[in-house]
Amino acid sequence: MNRTGRGSGNPGAGAPMGRGGLPPLPCGADLDVLVAQVADGAPGDLEHQAGCPHCQAALAQLDELWELVDRLARERVEAPERIDLVVLGRIRRAIFAGKVLELFGGLLPRLGWALLTYGGLVERGVGR
């Protein structure tokens, strides 16, 4: 999709998009700027917003959403027991697998072929 929203199936298609890809409000205000105002405390066009029903409604919704985000961010998250050992074990296995491939990478295909060949010979009674 381009910056105008064409081809998006959006009823507002054809309207220019804001910097972050969000369509502007009907008054022309950049929704990205309003999000930054609520989320980051960035300065906004307070004079316009005081009389604009579109900006007031958007800011009210964004305030509600940001309050939920803030509540989730403050929630204490407990990691499952022994997650540190599980993660370290996976890291060790990944490192070991990498080292094995690094050390024996060229040998493994030949070794595999040798084992397959030897297995076939043993089945036929040759390797005994």
C-alpha positions in Angstrom: 0.0 0.0 0.0 1.3 3.5 -0.8 1.1 6.6 1.4 -2.3 7.5 0.0 -3.9 4.2 1.1 -4.9 3.3 -2.4 -5.6 -0.4 -2.9 -6.2 -1.0 0.8 -9.9 -1.7 0.6 -10.3 1.1 3.2 -13.2 3.5 2.8 -10.8 6.3 3.3 -8.6 5.1 0.5 -7.1 7.9 -1.5 -6.6 10.1 1.6 -3.0 10.8 2.3 -1.5 8.8 5.1 0.3 10.2 8.2 3.9 9.6 8.9 3.3 6.3 10.7 0.9 5.0 8.2 -2.3 6.0 10.1 -4.9 8.0 8.1 -5.5 11.6 9.2 -8.6 12.6 11.1 -11.4 14.3 9.1 -10.1 17.6 10.4 -6.7 16.9 8.8 -5.0 16.3 12.2 -2.2 13.6 12.0 -3.3 10.7 14.2 0.3 9.7 14.7 0.9 13.0 16.3 -2.0 12.5 18.7 -0.7 9.0 19.6 2.7 10.6 20.4 0.9 13.3 22.4 -0.9 10.7 24.6 1.9 8.1 24.8 5.0 10.3 25.1 3.6 13.5 26.3 4.6 15.3 23.1 3.3 18.8 22.7 0.1 19.0 20.5 -1.9 21.7 18.8 -3.9 22.4 22.0 -5.6 25.4 20.4 -7.0 23.3 17.5 -7.8 20.4 19.8 -9.9 22.5 22.2 -12.5 23.2 19.5 -12.2 20.1 17.3 -14.7 17.3 18.0 -12.6 14.8 15.9 -9.4 15.5 17.9 -11.3 15.4 21.2 -12.9 12.1 20.4 -9.6 10.6 19.2 -7.7 11.9 22.3 -10.4 10.4 24.6 -10.1 7.0 22.9 -6.3 7.1 22.9 -6.3 8.1 26.6 -8.4 5.0 27.4 -6.2 2.7 25.3 -3.0 4.2 26.8 -4.4 3.7 30.3 -4.8 0.0 29.6 -1.3 -0.2 28.1 0.1 1.5 31.2 -1.8 -0.9 33.5 -0.4 -3.9 31.6 3.1 -2.4 31.7 3.0 -2.1 35.5 1.7 -5.6 36.0 4.3 -7.9 37.5 5.1 -10.9 35.3 6.5 -14.0 36.9 8.7 -16.2 34.8 8.0 -19.9 35.0 10.1 -21.8 37.5 13.5 -22.9 36.3 13.2 -21.1 33.0 16.8 -20.0 33.4 17.9 -23.6 33.3 15.7 -24.4 30.3 17.0 -21.4 28.4 20.6 -22.1 29.3 20.2 -25.7 28.3 18.9 -24.8 24.9 21.7 -22.3 24.4 24.3 -24.9 25.3 22.7 -27.4 22.9 22.7 -24.8 20.1 26.3 -23.9 20.8 27.3 -27.6 20.9 25.5 -28.3 17.7 27.2 -25.4 16.0 30.6 -26.5 17.3 30.0 -30.1 16.1 29.1 -28.8 12.6 32.0 -26.5 12.6 34.5 -29.2 13.7 33.0 -32.1 11.8 30.9 -30.5 9.1 33.0 -31.8 6.2 33.5 -35.2 7.9 29.8 -35.9 8.6 28.7 -36.6 5.1 31.6 -38.9 4.5 31.1 -40.6 7.9 27.4 -41.0 7.2 28.2 -42.6 3.8 30.8 -44.9 5.5 28.4 -46.0 8.1 25.7 -46.7 5.5 28.2 -48.6 3.4 29.5 -50.5 6.4 26.0 -51.3 7.5 25.2 -52.7 4.0 28.4 -54.8 4.0 27.6 -56.2 7.5 24.1 -57.2 6.4 25.7 -59.1 3.5 28.2 -60.7 5.9 31.3 -59.1 4.4 32.5 -57.0 7.4 32.9 -59.9 9.8 
